[in-house]
Amino acid sequence: MQLLSDPGNRVAEAYGLVYTYSEDLKGVYLQMGINLEEYNGDDSWRLPMPARYIIDSQGIIRYAKVSVDHTVRVGPEHTLKALKTLKTA
């Protein structure tokens, strides 16, 4: 099993999973004390959409969960259940 880390959102970009904040939304976040430039280490104001894939050894996506809301994450229990289901199939 491999776990992916994606500094700079390069892989997320390739999968179409990056959300870029508008100028208006940047202002709202900054007023709340949230500065994505500091968090990301660049000036992109982009976040990846939470996504979890199970890809088999032939490169076929067997499970996919993607949320357009960056605050909604798939819990590990869902992935474990999917892995068990795939194993028995």
C-alpha positions in Angstrom: 0.0 0.0 0.0 1.2 3.5 -0.8 0.2 6.8 0.7 0.6 9.9 -1.5 1.8 13.3 -0.3 1.3 16.1 -2.8 3.2 19.3 -2.0 2.2 21.9 -4.6 -0.9 20.0 -5.6 0.7 18.6 -8.7 -1.0 15.3 -8.6 -4.3 16.8 -7.4 -4.1 19.1 -10.4 -3.6 16.2 -12.8 -6.8 14.5 -11.4 -8.8 17.8 -11.6 -9.1 17.9 -7.8 -7.8 21.4 -7.0 -10.0 24.3 -5.9 -8.7 27.9 -6.4 -10.1 30.5 -4.1 -11.6 33.7 -5.6 -10.3 37.1 -4.6 -13.5 37.7 -2.6 -13.1 34.4 -0.8 -9.5 35.2 0.0 -10.6 38.4 1.7 -13.1 36.5 3.8 -10.6 33.9 4.9 -8.0 36.6 5.7 -10.5 38.4 7.9 -11.0 35.1 9.8 -7.2 34.9 10.3 -6.8 32.1 7.7 -3.9 32.6 5.4 -3.4 29.9 2.8 -0.2 31.4 1.6 1.3 30.7 5.0 -0.2 27.2 5.1 0.7 26.2 1.6 4.1 27.9 1.5 3.3 29.7 -1.7 0.8 32.3 -3.0 -1.5 29.9 -4.9 -4.6 30.0 -2.6 -5.4 26.5 -3.8 -6.5 23.5 -1.9 -7.0 19.9 -3.0 -10.4 18.4 -2.8 -10.4 15.5 -0.4 -10.2 12.3 -2.4 -9.4 8.7 -1.7 -8.9 6.1 -4.4 -8.1 2.4 -4.3 -6.3 1.5 -7.5 -5.5 -2.1 -8.2 -2.2 -3.5 -9.6 -3.5 -3.1 -13.2 -4.1 0.6 -12.6 -7.9 0.3 -12.4 -9.7 2.5 -10.0 -11.8 0.2 -7.8 -13.0 2.7 -5.2 -13.3 6.5 -5.3 -14.6 9.1 -2.9 -14.2 12.8 -3.7 -15.7 15.7 -1.8 -16.1 19.2 -3.3 -16.0 20.5 0.3 -12.5 20.5 1.7 -13.8 20.2 5.2 -15.5 16.8 4.5 -13.1 13.9 4.6 -13.7 10.2 4.1 -12.9 8.3 7.3 -10.5 5.4 7.3 -13.3 3.0 8.2 -14.9 3.6 4.8 -11.7 2.8 3.0 -11.1 -0.3 5.1 -14.7 -1.5 4.4 -14.1 -0.9 0.7 -10.8 -2.9 0.8 -12.6 -5.8 2.5 -15.4 -5.7 0.0 -12.9 -5.7 -2.9 -10.9 -8.5 -1.4 -14.0 -10.8 -1.2 -15.3 -9.9 -4.6 
